[in-house]
Amino acid sequence: MTLGWKLFVVFLGFLALLTTVIVMSFRERKRARTMDVVDVAQQQDQDTRVMTIIFSAIVGGMFLTLITAWLVFF
């Protein structure tokens, strides 16, 4: 497997992370439209889900950066 194909696989991983974050955000936004404005617990649950996905994607992005560096330099 050449370096180009390895980096293409890493790029696909990046796209998977990005797609997951975008889909989750839009899904939660759609769910927010049906929420009761006064229900604080439901709003906090929604915030928790969104922040969990975002920070998980950040950790995943850092992991992809390490994989890319390893593929390029070693």
GIHULIN-V405448 format. One line per field, one symbol per residue. ss: DSSP state (A for helix, B for strand, O for the rest). psi: psi as a letter, one per 40 degrees, with the letter a starting at -180 (. if undefined). Layout:
# GIHULIN-V405448
ss->???
psi->???
This chain:
# GIHULIN-V405448
ss->OOAAAAAAAAAAAAAAAAAAAAAAAAAAAAAAAOOOOOOAAAAAAAAAAAAAAAAAAAAAAAAAAAAAAAAAAO
psi->hidddddddddddddddddddddddddddddddeihdegddddddddddddddddddddddddddddddddde.
